[in-house]
């Protein structure tokens, strides 16, 4: 997985963790255990009754053993989303 992340450095990524959290930010670096460094990051908190809350985090490190998914974001498409009207059930934890 680490070699595949090189193309994401300095790009906006979305990260889903094994506890169901969703982080968005600019991938600045990573190591061999997939510890990730995000800059200009925020956490998106989903709710079935309210819009998506975005909690600003700034520079943030995510432990590699908690990473479930990393994907590059289409910034133009993401900018067109109205997160205040988006409703979704929060993700659950990964079951082993």
N, C-alpha and C positions, 0 to 999 in steps of 0.2 A: 504494500500500500504506500510506503514512504516514497518510492520512486515516482509513483503516479501523482503525488502531491506537488512535485516540483513545478508543474505547469500551472498550478493554482496560486503560487506565490505572487503577491502584489495584485491579486484579483479578489473581488468580493465573493465570499463563500457563505453557504448556509451549513451549519453543523447541527446535527441531532445527536444528543447524548443518550446513553443507555437508560438514564432516568427520565427521558421524555422531554427534555428541555431543548429549545431551538435558539441558536445563537447565529447572528449575522454580523460579518465584519470583513476587514481586509486581512487576508492571511499574510503574515509577515515572516513566519518561519515555523519549522517543525524539527523534531529530532527522530532518532531511530525507533523510539517507543511511541511515536505519533503524538507526543505532547505538542499542542498547537498554540501559536502566538497570534492573537487577533488584535488589530488596531482599529480604531473608530468603530467599536463593536457595540451591539445592543442585544438584549434577549427579547424575543417575541413571546409574550404570554397570551395563549389562546383561551377563549371563554365561549361557552355556548350561549351566553346571555348578553355579552358586551362585545365591543370591538376588540381588536388585538392591541394589547398594551405593549409599548416598547420601552424597556428599561435600559437607559444608557449606561454602558459599562466602561467605555474608553478602551484602554489597553487591557487585554484579558488573556489569561492562560487557561487552556483546557487540558486536563490530564488525558493522556493517550488511552488509558484503560477505561475511560468513560466515553470515548468517541464511538458512536454507532454508525454515523453516516457523514460524509463530507461531499458537498456538491457545489459547483460554480454557479453563481447567480447571474441571470440576465438582468443587468441593472435597469435597462430601459423598460422591460416588462414589469419589474418590481416597482418602479416609480409610478406606473399607471394604476397600481392596486390601491383601492380605498380600504386601508386596514381598519378604519373606524367602523365600517359596515360589515366586515368579515366576521362570521361566527363559525366556531369550530370547537369540538370537544378537545380538551388537552390530551396529548399523547400519554399513554401509560408507560410504565417501566418495561424494559426488555425482560422477558421471562426466560430463564436458562433451563 
